[in-house]
Structure formats: structure tokens, C-alpha cells
């Protein structure tokens, strides 16, 4: 489990196709000192298992399913990635509960910079939008963010200077593909309500409001 608080921006040293999967090697720098074979590490928000350690470089085997669900298949040597080590039980939970199980991808639709801040709008599928609510949490490329607004086609977040400086979102541009993990609590509540509420239509945030939730 993770928190969505990125610890470092690291660089890919190699990304080699292996049949239906990918062998991904990343230079973790000083974070490699805290890693062991078998550990879980979030790369752009995707929970991967350490399969090999060689100094400061760490190797991961990425499955075809993960490549289909995420943007990891676009990585090349030199690509920058967000990295977060797994949460310790004694750590503060500064972000939100992030599992590293990507729900899908979104496309950067617009970036509006104002001073040191930035409003980012992401185009995403209806399925993922139905799992989002204003003021709720979402992980974008592994970064814990608060949703400012949700429309019928996209969602918007406001990103603070610290996050722009310490994550790859600071260099994002329109058209970029990013990994999305919606809030596990929102997903669990939505699933239970779909079982309880008698409706033949898809459950949405708007329908919940109409029902008094």
C-alpha cells in the first residue's frame, strides 16, 4: 500500500520487451538502499515487484495486463518516473490510501498555470468519472491529488508548487497519457450502493445526490 506522496523522480535505464511483458530497469538512486528483492515499489503509481537489484538500479518484470492498463509501455531509457516505496505501518498517512492497482489512463487535456500553481484538466472514460467526486481523492501517475471539479467529460485538479517541483506533473503537457487510480473508499461505497439501491440505470454521483446522499 502507498500514500500517493512521491519520494523521488527517477530515470529509466532500460525498457526491454519480453514476450507479452516488459523488463523495466530504473535507477532509484539513494532509494535503492531501502529496497530488497520482492519489495513492492510504485512506479508512476503502478505497484511493481522488485525482481533484481544491482547497485542503485532496480529491475521489474511488467506483465502484459499492466502494460495494457497503464502508461508504462511508453517508457524509454531516460524517461522520468514518479517513485514511492511501500508504506510502513509507522508512517504518517499524508496522502490517501493508494493500492498501486491502476484503474486506467487519462489524457492531459489542458494546463492553466497561474503563478506557481497549475490547474490541470484530464480527459477520462465515463467508467472512471463515475468513481470520482469533487473534493475526493485520485492518484495521477502515483500522485495523491484532490479533485476540484468533475464534468461529463473530464476532471480538474489544482496542483501546488511543491508537487509540481517534486513530481513528473511539473513537466506534463497536453496530450500526455497518465495513470489513474480512483479512491478505493469511493469504489467500495459505490459498489455496495449499486447492490442496495433498486435501479436499472448506472449509478452516478448525480443520481446519489438526487437520492439524498
Phi, psi and omega in degrees: 000152183226178181243347184084011175260102185294135182266333181195154167263122182240169184245141175285131176262330175202150177218098188247121177300139178227086184067240180272357184243202183211136173262112185249127179239129185231139175275106182273357181061224182293339179296336180297335180293340181259002185258149175225158176301132182097348179291155173262132178225136179271122176245113187052035177086357181263124178287116179239155181257131178293120179253343181203141176237133177215091184068238180266358178263143183231133181257142179228144173257118184256126183283164177298323178298317179294321178296323181289330184269342191232184177262010183295334179292345179271353183289143179225163175308129182097346179297141177270138179225150174278136182233134173220129174285160182297150181291135172269151181297337182268358181281154171284143178267086185278337180256247173213172182293115179240125184270338185083013178257099187292135179271338181163193180238162175228166178244134176296118184266319181202150176230120180244104181271133176223107187066230180269000181260169177212132170265125179242132178247134184238130173275134187211164182290158178301323181301317180284323178300326180293346179258012182240152177214146177305137182075001174277179182255152175209146175255122178246114187050037177085003182261123178287121182227156176260130181284124180274323183202148177230129175244191180284350183234342187203176173224157185233143175229154172252128187249129183280161182305320181301317180291320178297325182282325190259000180227170180288350178295338179293339180246009180294154179218157180306137182100343179294146177262130181233154179277141181236129168234116179282165185295127182298327180291317178299318180297318181294316180296316181299317181296317181293320180294325178297330178282327186274314186283129179282101179208143176266351181265161179294136181283126179232169177300320180298318179294326177295318179298317179298332181272001176095009180274000000 
